[in-house]
Amino acid sequence: DALKTQLTQLAGVKNVSLSAFSPMDKAGWDSDFKFDNALKKSNFRADFKWADADYFKTYNIQFIAGGPYNQADTVNGFVVNERMVKKLGFKKPEDIIGKKIDFWDGSMVAPVVGVVKDFNGSSLAKEMTPIVLGSHKLIHRLINVKIQPQHMEQTLAAIERLWNNMYPDFIYEYQFLDDKIA
């Protein structure tokens, strides 16, 4: 959190978020789940992406119903994509708001607080999947930084200095999202 706060104060930085994956990474986590107090698990799996509430603004992921979950260290709400809404049989995105999703037999239960437009959660060659997003601080491993293109070299150098001051024993490395997609 301290590094995130310092990064947001840099002149060339537009947004910062913490996550386990970028939007297009194969989530790495997928699971069946129970929905809306059902006794049986779903007959399909959903990709799970761990990300803080600033992730949506950082990646310009647009809401069509509800909004982001509150900033917290652990899950207090879920955001789902349109594909998830359709797969669960809802005609309107707002109808899913407030319904509970239960992962791992009660280990993680929270209401749906928002619905976002579909975005491709893995390879562009694959069909879009149902996606659930939630925030759990202990699982975040990436710092997503949206920078302004002007003065990019100075901004990247400032980010590296902040990193090295806070984490001198860890290697600083970065990757641009468009390179990752390519």
VOTOR-183764 format. One record per residue (C-alpha): y, x negated, z negated; residue in one letter; residue number from 1. Coordinates in Angstrom, 3 decimals. Example, Ala and Ser with C-alpha at 12.3 -4.5 7.8 and 13.67 -1.06 7.14 Angstrom:
% residues 2
+----------+----------+----------+-----+-----+
|       c2 |       c1 |       c3 | res |   n |
+----------+----------+----------+-----+-----+
|   -4.500 |  -12.300 |   -7.800 |   a |   1 |
|   -1.060 |  -13.670 |   -7.140 |   s |   2 |
+----------+----------+----------+-----+-----+
//
This chain:
% residues 182
+----------+----------+----------+-----+-----+
|       c2 |       c1 |       c3 | res |   n |
+----------+----------+----------+-----+-----+
|    0.000 |    0.000 |    0.000 |   d |   1 |
|    2.403 |   -2.831 |   -0.777 |   a |   2 |
|    1.882 |   -4.403 |    2.649 |   l |   3 |
|    2.234 |   -1.022 |    4.351 |   k |   4 |
|    5.535 |   -0.433 |    2.552 |   t |   5 |
|    6.860 |   -3.847 |    3.556 |   q |   6 |
|    5.767 |   -3.364 |    7.170 |   l |   7 |
|    7.613 |   -0.048 |    7.438 |   t |   8 |
|   10.805 |   -1.872 |    6.466 |   q |   9 |
|   10.654 |   -4.317 |    9.401 |   l |  10 |
|   13.261 |   -3.610 |   12.088 |   a |  11 |
|   10.791 |   -3.508 |   15.010 |   g |  12 |
|    8.187 |   -1.291 |   13.312 |   v |  13 |
|    8.191 |    2.446 |   14.090 |   k |  14 |
|    5.170 |    3.645 |   12.051 |   n |  15 |
|    2.340 |    2.250 |    9.939 |   v |  16 |
|   -0.923 |    3.853 |    8.895 |   s |  17 |
|   -4.175 |    2.797 |    7.272 |   l |  18 |
|   -7.565 |    3.768 |    8.657 |   s |  19 |
|  -11.152 |    2.746 |    9.194 |   a |  20 |
|  -10.925 |    3.223 |   12.967 |   f |  21 |
|   -8.393 |    3.595 |   15.728 |   s |  22 |
|   -8.443 |    6.964 |   17.534 |   p |  23 |
|  -10.671 |    5.786 |   20.356 |   m |  24 |
|  -13.202 |    3.793 |   18.341 |   d |  25 |
|  -16.629 |    5.297 |   18.046 |   k |  26 |
|  -16.208 |    6.699 |   14.587 |   a |  27 |
|  -19.178 |    4.818 |   13.193 |   g |  28 |
|  -19.786 |    7.759 |   10.908 |   w |  29 |
|  -21.209 |   11.024 |   12.067 |   d |  30 |
|  -22.904 |   13.632 |    9.991 |   s |  31 |
|  -24.098 |   17.140 |    9.767 |   d |  32 |
|  -22.334 |   19.230 |    7.151 |   f |  33 |
|  -22.153 |   22.625 |    5.522 |   k |  34 |
|  -19.310 |   24.876 |    6.559 |   f |  35 |
|  -17.568 |   27.652 |    4.642 |   d |  36 |
|  -20.061 |   27.751 |    1.754 |   n |  37 |
|  -23.085 |   28.080 |    4.072 |   a |  38 |
|  -26.499 |   27.396 |    2.569 |   l |  39 |
|  -27.751 |   25.575 |    5.680 |   k |  40 |
|  -26.311 |   22.508 |    7.334 |   k |  41 |
|  -24.647 |   22.725 |   10.728 |   s |  42 |
|  -26.770 |   22.547 |   13.846 |   n |  43 |
|  -24.539 |   19.767 |   15.248 |   f |  44 |
|  -22.968 |   16.581 |   13.984 |   r |  45 |
|  -19.272 |   15.708 |   13.802 |   a |  46 |
|  -17.687 |   12.287 |   14.152 |   d |  47 |
|  -15.806 |   11.299 |   11.034 |   f |  48 |
|  -12.617 |    9.240 |   11.084 |   k |  49 |
|  -11.069 |    7.924 |    7.881 |   w |  50 |
|   -7.293 |    7.695 |    8.122 |   a |  51 |
|   -4.237 |    8.217 |    5.958 |   d |  52 |
|   -1.750 |   11.012 |    6.627 |   a |  53 |
|    0.577 |    8.702 |    8.601 |   d |  54 |
|   -2.144 |    8.191 |   11.248 |   y |  55 |
|   -1.150 |   11.356 |   13.121 |   f |  56 |
|    2.457 |   10.274 |   13.558 |   k |  57 |
|    1.524 |    6.668 |   14.334 |   t |  58 |
|   -0.777 |    7.724 |   17.190 |   y |  59 |
|    1.203 |   10.821 |   18.202 |   n |  60 |
|   -1.747 |   13.136 |   17.522 |   i |  61 |
|   -0.344 |   16.632 |   17.832 |   q |  62 |
|   -1.071 |   19.525 |   15.508 |   f |  63 |
|   -1.724 |   22.988 |   16.925 |   i |  64 |
|   -2.331 |   24.633 |   13.519 |   a |  65 |
|   -1.662 |   23.645 |    9.926 |   g |  66 |
|   -0.652 |   20.063 |    9.258 |   g |  67 |
|   -1.796 |   16.736 |    7.843 |   p |  68 |
|   -3.471 |   16.354 |    4.476 |   y |  69 |
|   -1.451 |   15.032 |    1.563 |   n |  70 |
|   -1.261 |   11.284 |    0.965 |   q |  71 |
|   -3.962 |   10.514 |   -1.592 |   a |  72 |
|   -6.532 |    7.888 |   -2.513 |   d |  73 |
|   -9.432 |   10.281 |   -1.910 |   t |  74 |
|  -10.144 |   13.265 |    0.297 |   v |  75 |
|   -8.091 |   16.373 |   -0.514 |   n |  76 |
|   -8.230 |   18.065 |    2.883 |   g |  77 |
|   -9.660 |   17.680 |    6.358 |   f |  78 |
|   -8.083 |   17.815 |    9.789 |   v |  79 |
|  -10.327 |   18.803 |   12.697 |   v |  80 |
|   -9.913 |   18.730 |   16.454 |   n |  81 |
|  -10.030 |   21.684 |   18.870 |   e |  82 |
|  -13.622 |   20.854 |   19.847 |   r |  83 |
|  -14.719 |   21.336 |   16.235 |   m |  84 |
|  -12.932 |   24.705 |   16.065 |   v |  85 |
|  -14.701 |   25.904 |   19.244 |   k |  86 |
|  -18.082 |   24.537 |   18.182 |   k |  87 |
|  -17.812 |   26.536 |   14.936 |   l |  88 |
|  -17.084 |   29.687 |   16.940 |   g |  89 |
|  -13.414 |   30.288 |   16.119 |   f |  90 |
|  -11.190 |   31.724 |   18.839 |   k |  91 |
|   -7.871 |   30.707 |   17.235 |   k |  92 |
|   -7.275 |   27.320 |   15.551 |   p |  93 |
|   -5.390 |   28.874 |   12.630 |   e |  94 |
|   -8.505 |   30.852 |   11.650 |   d |  95 |
|  -10.260 |   27.705 |   10.406 |   i |  96 |
|   -7.447 |   26.726 |    7.998 |   i |  97 |
|   -8.601 |   26.978 |    4.386 |   g |  98 |
|  -12.338 |   27.026 |    5.221 |   k |  99 |
|  -14.304 |   24.353 |    3.368 |   k | 100 |
|  -16.341 |   21.539 |    4.864 |   i | 101 |
|  -19.053 |   20.028 |    2.680 |   d | 102 |
|  -20.387 |   16.575 |    3.557 |   f | 103 |
|  -23.454 |   15.091 |    1.912 |   w | 104 |
|  -24.517 |   18.074 |   -0.193 |   d | 105 |
|  -21.401 |   18.410 |   -2.309 |   g | 106 |
|  -20.395 |   14.741 |   -2.440 |   s | 107 |
|  -17.256 |   15.455 |   -0.461 |   m | 108 |
|  -15.918 |   19.001 |   -0.189 |   v | 109 |
|  -12.410 |   19.916 |    0.943 |   a | 110 |
|  -10.624 |   22.609 |    2.925 |   p | 111 |
|   -9.498 |   22.275 |    6.526 |   v | 112 |
|   -5.715 |   21.894 |    6.394 |   v | 113 |
|   -4.945 |   21.190 |   10.042 |   g | 114 |
|   -6.152 |   21.305 |   13.637 |   v | 115 |
|   -5.112 |   18.712 |   16.219 |   v | 116 |
|   -5.308 |   18.719 |   19.976 |   k | 117 |
|   -8.476 |   17.142 |   21.294 |   d | 118 |
|   -8.346 |   13.388 |   21.727 |   f | 119 |
|  -11.137 |   11.160 |   22.900 |   n | 120 |
|  -12.711 |    9.647 |   19.809 |   g | 121 |
|  -14.778 |    6.990 |   21.556 |   s | 122 |
|  -15.477 |    5.844 |   25.104 |   s | 123 |
|  -13.490 |    7.591 |   27.816 |   l | 124 |
|  -16.759 |    7.816 |   29.761 |   a | 125 |
|  -18.248 |   10.157 |   27.144 |   k | 126 |
|  -17.619 |   13.817 |   26.502 |   e | 127 |
|  -15.240 |   14.593 |   23.633 |   m | 128 |
|  -16.966 |   15.380 |   20.367 |   t | 129 |
|  -16.127 |   17.435 |   17.279 |   p | 130 |
|  -14.014 |   15.213 |   15.012 |   i | 131 |
|  -13.164 |   15.514 |   11.319 |   v | 132 |
|  -10.451 |   13.321 |    9.809 |   l | 133 |
|   -9.980 |   12.643 |    6.126 |   g | 134 |
|   -8.391 |    9.991 |    3.945 |   s | 135 |
|  -10.301 |    7.799 |    1.515 |   h | 136 |
|   -8.407 |    4.663 |    0.550 |   k | 137 |
|  -11.468 |    2.543 |   -0.273 |   l | 138 |
|  -12.797 |    2.930 |    3.275 |   i | 139 |
|   -9.611 |    2.017 |    5.168 |   h | 140 |
|   -9.957 |   -1.378 |    6.829 |   r | 141 |
|   -7.306 |   -1.372 |    9.554 |   l | 142 |
|   -3.532 |   -1.422 |    9.428 |   i | 143 |
|   -2.226 |    0.433 |   12.466 |   n | 144 |
|    1.295 |   -0.662 |   13.344 |   v | 145 |
|    3.339 |    1.051 |   16.040 |   k | 146 |
|    6.009 |   -1.366 |   17.164 |   i | 147 |
|    9.033 |   -1.049 |   19.411 |   q | 148 |
|    8.607 |   -3.012 |   22.657 |   p | 149 |
|   11.973 |   -4.760 |   22.327 |   q | 150 |
|   11.725 |   -8.031 |   20.409 |   h | 151 |
|    7.941 |   -7.739 |   20.246 |   m | 152 |
|    7.381 |  -11.447 |   19.609 |   e | 153 |
|    9.769 |  -11.486 |   16.635 |   q | 154 |
|    8.181 |   -8.344 |   15.184 |   t | 155 |
|    4.647 |   -9.754 |   15.550 |   l | 156 |
|    5.761 |  -13.011 |   13.905 |   a | 157 |
|    7.331 |  -11.070 |   11.008 |   a | 158 |
|    4.126 |   -9.041 |   10.569 |   i | 159 |
|    2.079 |  -12.251 |   10.497 |   e | 160 |
|    4.392 |  -13.796 |    7.864 |   r | 161 |
|    4.054 |  -10.714 |    5.643 |   l | 162 |
|    0.271 |  -10.777 |    6.030 |   w | 163 |
|   -0.004 |  -14.491 |    5.241 |   n | 164 |
|    2.234 |  -14.122 |    2.174 |   n | 165 |
|    0.138 |  -11.274 |    0.770 |   m | 166 |
|   -3.316 |  -12.415 |    1.918 |   y | 167 |
|   -3.245 |  -16.222 |    2.338 |   p | 168 |
|   -7.050 |  -16.459 |    2.108 |   d | 169 |
|   -7.691 |  -13.982 |    4.926 |   f | 170 |
|   -7.333 |  -14.550 |    8.657 |   i | 171 |
|   -4.569 |  -12.597 |   10.376 |   y | 172 |
|   -5.598 |  -11.119 |   13.684 |   e | 173 |
|   -4.326 |   -8.226 |   15.742 |   y | 174 |
|   -5.222 |   -6.358 |   18.885 |   q | 175 |
|   -3.195 |   -4.020 |   21.061 |   f | 176 |
|   -4.727 |   -0.571 |   21.484 |   l | 177 |
|   -4.447 |   -0.661 |   25.285 |   d | 178 |
|   -6.436 |   -3.932 |   25.320 |   d | 179 |
|   -9.062 |   -2.363 |   23.073 |   k | 180 |
|   -9.347 |    0.629 |   25.406 |   i | 181 |
|   -9.655 |   -1.626 |   28.455 |   a | 182 |
+----------+----------+----------+-----+-----+
//
